[in-house]
Amino acid sequence: QVQVVESGGGLVQAGGSLRLSCTVSGSGPYFRISDMRWYRQAPGKQRELVAAITRENNVNYADFVKGRFTISRDNAKNTVSLQMNSLKPEDTAVYYCNRRLGSDDFWGQGTQVTVSS
């Protein structure tokens, strides 16, 4: 079965950086053709898309993270990463990794990111 596991969250001061990692297991040879996304959800708010990277390696970002966050993937290791720089308190949320293959979505358990003032 497919498993999605995030790591790298933590507590940082505003202006700091974190690098989140997502490892997908059980995907066989199909990670490379999977579209990968990072979402986040803050308390009391809807889950929102942060960044995405397609199987063609095209990337896109939410406006509120452009210029600060970078998504990348390593197909040899079945991982996708989110480098987060210049973090702001409003970035505080649980960050989720999403794998999409065709019509199927797989979600991780999330990793907490807390940015203090």
C-alpha positions in Angstrom: 0.0 0.0 0.0 1.0 3.6 -0.5 2.3 5.6 2.5 3.1 9.3 2.6 5.2 10.5 5.5 6.2 14.1 6.2 9.0 15.3 8.4 11.0 18.4 9.1 8.5 20.6 10.9 9.3 22.5 14.1 9.4 25.8 15.9 11.3 28.7 14.3 11.4 32.4 14.7 10.0 34.8 12.1 12.5 35.1 9.3 13.9 31.7 9.8 13.9 28.6 7.6 12.7 25.1 7.6 12.9 22.3 5.0 10.1 19.8 4.9 10.5 16.4 3.4 7.9 13.9 2.2 8.7 10.3 1.5 6.3 8.1 -0.5 6.6 4.3 -0.1 4.7 1.5 -1.8 4.4 3.4 -5.0 6.5 1.0 -7.0 7.8 2.6 -10.2 5.0 5.2 -10.3 6.4 8.0 -8.1 7.9 9.6 -11.1 4.5 10.0 -12.8 2.8 11.2 -9.7 1.9 14.9 -9.1 2.9 16.0 -5.7 1.5 18.9 -3.6 2.1 20.5 -0.3 -1.0 21.8 1.6 -1.3 23.5 4.9 -4.1 24.0 7.4 -4.1 26.5 10.3 -6.4 26.2 13.2 -9.9 27.4 12.3 -9.0 27.7 8.6 -9.6 25.6 5.5 -6.8 23.5 4.1 -5.0 25.4 1.3 -2.6 24.6 -1.4 0.9 25.8 -0.9 2.9 24.4 -3.8 2.7 21.8 -6.4 5.1 19.9 -8.7 3.9 17.8 -11.6 5.3 14.6 -13.0 6.7 16.8 -15.8 8.6 18.8 -13.1 6.5 21.9 -13.6 6.0 23.9 -10.4 3.5 26.4 -9.1 3.0 28.3 -5.9 0.4 30.0 -3.9 0.8 33.8 -4.1 1.5 34.1 -0.4 4.7 31.9 -0.7 6.1 33.0 -4.0 9.7 34.0 -3.6 10.0 32.4 -0.2 9.2 28.7 -0.7 10.7 26.2 -3.2 9.3 22.8 -4.0 11.5 20.1 -5.5 11.4 16.3 -6.0 13.9 13.5 -6.2 12.4 10.6 -8.2 15.3 8.3 -7.3 14.4 8.6 -3.6 10.7 9.0 -4.0 10.7 12.2 -2.1 9.4 15.7 -2.4 10.7 18.7 -0.4 9.6 22.1 0.5 12.3 24.6 1.4 10.7 27.4 3.4 12.6 30.7 3.9 11.7 34.0 5.4 9.0 32.4 7.4 6.2 34.5 8.9 3.9 33.9 11.8 1.0 33.4 9.4 2.8 30.4 7.9 2.1 28.6 11.2 0.0 25.5 10.2 0.1 21.7 9.8 1.7 21.0 6.5 0.5 18.0 4.5 2.0 16.2 1.6 -0.3 14.9 -1.1 0.4 12.4 -3.8 -1.8 12.3 -6.8 -1.8 9.5 -9.4 -4.6 9.7 -11.8 -7.8 10.1 -9.8 -6.3 8.8 -6.5 -5.0 11.0 -3.7 -2.8 9.9 -0.9 -2.2 12.1 2.2 0.4 12.1 4.9 -0.3 12.7 8.6 1.1 16.2 8.5 4.0 18.0 10.2 3.6 21.0 12.5 5.3 24.3 11.5 5.1 27.0 14.1 6.6 30.4 13.5 7.0 32.7 16.5 7.3 36.5 16.5 
